[in-house]
Structures are given as C-alpha cells and as structure tokens.
Amino acid sequence: MKELTCTVKYNACIARGIYAMTVALPEEVAVRCGQFLNISTGNPANLLKRPFGIMRVNGKNVTFCYQVKGEGTRLLSEAKGGERLKVTLPLGNGFVIPEGAKRIAVVGGGVGIFPLLSVIEQIADREYYSYIGFRSAEYACLTAEFGAASKSLTVVTDDGSLGGKSNAVSAFLAEYGRVKPDLIIACGPPVMLKALKTQLNERGITTPCLVSLEERMGCGIGACLVCVCKKSDGTNARVCKDGPVFDIDEVEL
C-alpha cells in the first residue's frame, strides 16, 4: 500500500452518470485484479477519500470507473486533466484465480462490472463467459471491452432496451449447463449477489464462486469498521481489509 500524488490524465462520462478516470502515478505499483484504491476528491472540505475498484493498470497509468451518487463523486467528475489528487493503493485482497479454473463465468451487475473486467484482461489465458446486466441501455458501458476479452458475452437490461429483458444472474443460470464453468466470479449490488447465492444453493450447484462485495467505506484499511459484514460462521469481516473478495459461502448476503 502506498500514499501517492497522482495526476489526472482522463476523466469522461461513459454512460448515464458513470465516469471513467485514468490517473498517472509517479511510480509503478503492483496491483492484483480485484483490488481497489482510495482517491481524494480534490476539495479539502471532503476529508475522506473515495474507494473505487481498479479496472486497469498500464505501467504508471491506473484506470477506474465510478458512478456519480453524492457530493464526493460529483466533485470527482469535475476533475480536469493535469489536476493532482491524493491516492492510496492497492487496497484489499483481490481475486485469486486457481490454475485449474480454465472456464470462468463472469456475472456482473451495474457498476459491479468494473473490477470483473480487471480479471479477464489481467488473466487472459482462460475462457471467460460474461453475463452483464444494466438498468437500461443508457447505463450500459464497457460492452466492447468485455466482448473483446470474453469467449462469449451476454448483455441484458431490466427493461429490455439492450439485449434481452432479464438480469445477469438469470442470464447466467439459463446457460449454466452449456458453459459448465470451473469457477464463477461475480460483483454487483447486494440484492444481485444474494439472488445468485440463493439460486446456486436451490439448484444444487457447487461450482466455486468468488464475489466482490460493494460496501460503504471510511478509511479503506480496516480501522474504522464502517464496512463490516457478517460471515456465515457468525463472526465479522472487514470488506476493505479482509475482502472485498470472498467465497460466496463465506459471507451472509
């Protein structure tokens, strides 16, 4: 983990309320897919940095995406090229993909697709079958990137305005028998991950599944306990420090 000052290289809207930002670091930093960063908003009045999953690392350049939801992300969306921001990275434990997992199902909903793209681009010697869902076509993004890096891509929307009218979990389960994945990786809103866990259990599917949890965070290093989640054994875990990636059976959803 390093505290650095980065320089904004690119910051643009890529879908309704969703932005992609690339920042240049003063030095190269090793990042594992699924890890995240904490970045300042550029306004001293906002003391807490904001956490975002790292989508891509290219040398000293780091790219992440975010959705404008509050004052902090609104300020971040206004950052211009050349602006300098404070960043802490890498944070958390990312995806560890077993060597034996050759066929991987990727299930993502909304902004949960961003850390999943880091896996399929960084670990490219596998077959990825991607299922990504959005509220509607205007919220859809990165479909070209997922398509280029996946053996097959299924895009669905809640209203049917792009792809089929469905959700990512249902789209994946409809093709589970055809794909027969060795591993499932997923990220999305809690309701999506809960539905995935329920459906896997109800269908008796025992394929290993890794999930990246989305939680509000304060410090990002495990000190403030804002992002505590319940584990299946009754103990607590810090999403930022112990996760954000967990085995789906390890946590309550």
Stockholm file with secondary structure:
# STOCKHOLM 1.0

chainA/1-253         MKELTCTVKYNACIARGIYAMTVALPEEVAVRCGQFLNISTGNPANLLKRPFGIMRVNGKNVTFCYQVKGEGTRLLSEAKGGERLKVTLPLGNGFVIPEGAKRIAVVGGGVGIFPLLSVIEQIADREYYSYIGFRSAEYACLTAEFGAASKSLTVVTDDGSLGGKSNAVSAFLAEYGRVKPDLIIACGPPVMLKALKTQLNERGITTPCLVSLEERMGCGIGACLVCVCKKSDGTNARVCKDGPVFDIDEVEL
#=GR chainA/1-253 SS CEEEEEEEEEEEEEETTEEEEEEECSSCCCCCTTCEEEECCSCTTCCSCEEEEEEEEETTEEEEEEECCSHHHHHHHTCCTTCEEEEEEEESBCCCCCTTCCEEEEEEEGGGHHHHHHHHHHSCSSEEEEEEEESSGGGCCCHHHHHHHSSEEEEEETTSSSSEESCHHHHHHHTHHHHCCSEEEEESCHHHHHHHHHHHHHTTCCCCEEEECCCCCSSSSSSSCTTEEEBTTSCEEEHHHHCBEEETTTBCC
#=GC SS_cons         CEEEEEEEEEEEEEETTEEEEEEECSSCCCCCTTCEEEECCSCTTCCSCEEEEEEEEETTEEEEEEECCSHHHHHHHTCCTTCEEEEEEEESBCCCCCTTCCEEEEEEEGGGHHHHHHHHHHSCSSEEEEEEEESSGGGCCCHHHHHHHSSEEEEEETTSSSSEESCHHHHHHHTHHHHCCSEEEEESCHHHHHHHHHHHHHTTCCCCEEEECCCCCSSSSSSSCTTEEEBTTSCEEEHHHHCBEEETTTBCC
//
